[in-house]
Amino acid sequence: IRGLSSINGPLDPIIVLDNFIYEGDFNNINPNDIESITVLKDAAATSIYGARGGNGVIVITTKKGKFGQKLKVDFNSTVTVTNKPDLFYLRQMSSADYIDVEQFIFNKGYFNSQITSPPFAALTPAVEVFLNRSNGLISPSDSATQIDALKAVDNREQFENLFYKKAITQQYALNLRGGSNNLAWLVSGDYNRNLSDLNAKSDKANIHFENTFRPVKNLELNLGLYYTNTNSLNGNIDYNSIHVGSRSSVPYISFADKDGNSLAVPIIYREDYLDTLGGGKLLNWNYYPLSDYKHDRTNIMLEDYVTKLGLNYTFLKSLQLSVNYQYERQLTNYTRNSDMESYYARDLINSFSQLDQSTGTVTYIVPEGNILQTSQSTLSSQNFRAQLNFNKSWGVHTVSAIAGNEIRELKS
């Protein structure tokens, strides 16, 4: 909206929801509840928010019932199917060229320290073939055959066939609103269900309640509640997220055999090193990208509610007193459960295991079993505003003035 306003500070604009700053996750707001959106670009319009207004201000007004309005019902149902990403859209170096570069730098000694020095970081399959040939473990013809096989692999095909799928988004929204001479009300609900192109799942439910009561002619009392509940579960890894040692985006790494079984990919240590480490007493230290996410599940649950109380009183025709209070609380629970089949658990257990070479006994400093990580974050805010508005028009003239006070508190 306004460009970069800070070197290291936050760049998000302020979100003002129904006259108060909204501190929660912007994704909590149900688009079907929105009546209008105004972007404040002018410096004078944003000045009341102080330095925070430097990133711009987005003012969102939600739908509300009206006095004397007949019952109105809105129902929306949408199903969106999104194609898998086209990984071939951007051109990249071919596997053959990539391996030729690796052979060139291998011959120049680029990998020497990595091969001979701890912690014996992982090497790509092509470099392993070059090393085996230079050590005399395989013949030049066998080396050429293996390299030609690797050059024929383009793992973008495997990513598109094994990792990615069509994404599906389902949305259902119901809005009821109406009013009588002294009562205006709204009740709405929304449910979203998403399945991403990497099989990540998320659910979101919104409930919105607004009630405005006019007990006497010039007095209005308002009560509002906005509630959001979201639940998300991680999916598979995305393209370019796998590193082999210090090398990323290796284009010829295979993830499954001809029968669809997961293949191991060396990401931290060399395979030859792992084969001898611990004399076979340690847990399997291989990483299986295709199936690992099924054993390493991250669940994020978010609950957010906003309650509002308001009073508006008009007197002397041109004066209006407005008193409003808002309380918001957002609770986020993070849970990561890595079972014994996950690479994270096996790697952590193995890293701290102690092997008695004389007896072959393994002492597990990190006990065998699932590893559960949990964290909780809480955000709460209070806003109170008292404001006096003056509006008077006569002929071609209009005078408008406001005076008021606002106090805010934010804790996280």
Buried (B, 14 or more C-beta within 10 A) or exposed (E): BBEEBEEEEEBEBBBBBBBBBBBBBEEBBBEBBEEEEEEBEEEEBBEEBEEBBBBBBBBBBBBBBBBEBEEBEEEEEEEEEEEBBEBEEEEBEEBBEBBBEBBEEBEEEEBEEBBEEEEBBBBBBBBBBBBBBEEEEBEEEEBEEBBEEBBEBBBBEBBBEBBBBEBBBBBBBBBBBBBEEBBBBBBBBBBBBBBBBBBBBBBBBBBBBBBBEBEEEEBBBBBBEBBBBBBBBBBBBBBEEBBBBEBEBBBBBBBBEEEEEBBBBBBBBBBBBBEEBBEEEBBEBBBBBBBBBBBBBBBBBBBBBBBBBBBBBBEEEBBBBBBBBBBBBBBBBBBBBBBBBBBBBBBBBBEEBEBEEEEEEBEBEEEEEEBEEEEEEEBBBBBBBBBBBEEEEEEEEEEEEEEEEEEEEEEE
